[in-house]
Amino acid sequence: MAIPRIQLNLTTKDLFEFFFNIFCHKGEKASDEVIGRFEREFAASFGLKRGLAVSKARIAFFLLLKNLPLKKGGEIIISALHIADFVNMIRLAGFVPVVVDLQEDRYCVDYDDLERKISERTALFLVTHLSGYATDMERIQNISMKFNVPFIEDCSQVVKSSFGKERLGTFGVASIFSMSLAKSVCTLFGGMILCQDDKLLATIRKEAKQFSTPSRVLLVLEGIKNLILKTATSKVVFSLLTFPLVVSMSRVGDVFSRYQKTNKTVELREEMPAQFLTRFCWQQAVMGLSQLETLDEREQRRADAGRNLYQRLASKERAYVPEMEKQSGNSFWLFPVIAGDVTGLKSFLLNHKIDSSGMLLSCLADEPAFSDLQFKAPGARRLKRNTLFLPMYWNISQVDIDRIVVAMEAYPSREDRT
């Protein structure tokens, strides 16, 4: 049978309960109680008292920028590999975006470039942990103290990763999380803010309360999209229907990734889209609470599977795994390999009935919409171009891991292929 690139964490029960709840009514007090319980349980896993659930991770970032005591109109530094709309969030919050490059063939920022980009105008930097890989938080904290510049952690891809003995998400002035499609805690869409400053959270909560309630149509459409993907990536349906379509459409591009990707276009926004400014609803909180019940078990199984595959591919020369930071614990939310010919490797794996995908994040320096901002990031451009993500999820079988290893070992060098 073919091996799908992703498997959704959501159960069929989660989805159908969500559809049922869309048409149920709860008063404001009852709704707030459900959402509050979810926020507390999410935060408790990080040793914190309470978080704040919002519509999107980018809105979590936007609200923090607006409400933290930062230099007015200052510069905000973010990773050159990111969701493109984070550039817009910075600008719409009244700040100037600056990008920091990534190290060559590694899933962490170029710390030297970060120091070079910090100036007297710098108000804050966002540390984005990619694909389960931890950033060197000791180095980040030293840079923060050296220049007296605070930082936020973007933990959308590292819910259970760590550095030293501490969970990622507990080092900065605040941390943000995405709870969208295929995330470790999925509520269809949504973001979470964690912070130890109760006053800051209360201020942001008051502002978010003014947002509109998401429409039932939006909730239904998001539920349907996730149900389609869950069905399409189930082993039997994927082997019989989805995989043949992926193969047949491979010549015209990765249609699967385009459907999966929420941000299909990139633009320089002059105003915030109204659909971004919606509340996190109780129906999503119910789904989130269900996800939290199984989070530890799922993430442990994913990490075990990821370590297994990582160790077995670590010495491969034609396609290799990025190096991890010392003292870090990788949750392997994704499993990247670096290859000189990503297209050739992807095609080779398809011939072995193994699906894979390229990077969905934007290289901000290469987005035409941002050309006037004059970002430069050669390391990020190279990493995006040379990354291929192998299948990795909590319920991947040992048989499938063995098949991936065998296929990767058989992958010929460029010279052999020519």
Buried (B, 14 or more C-beta within 10 A) or exposed (E): EBBBBBBBBBBEEBBEBBBEBBEEEBEEEEBBBBBBBBBEBBBEBBEBBBBBBBBBBBBBBBBBBBBBEBBEEBBBBBBBBBBBBBBBBBBBBEBBBBBBBBBEBBBBBBBEBBBEBBEEEBBBBBBBBBBBBBBBBBBBBEBBEEBEBBBBBBBBBBBBBBBEEBBBBBBBBBBBBBBBBBBBBBBBBBBBBBBBEEEBBEBBBEEBEEBEEBEEEBBBEBBEBBBEBBBBBBBEBBBEEBBEEBBEEBEEEBEBBEEBEBEEEBEBBEEBEEEBBBBBBBBBBBBBBBBBEBBEEBBEBBBEBBEBBBEBBEEBEBBBBBEBBEBBBBBBBBBBBBBEBBEBBBBBBBEBBBBBBBBBBBBBBBBEBBEEBEBEBEBBBBBBBBBBBBBBBBEBEEEBBEBBBEBBEEBEEEEEEE
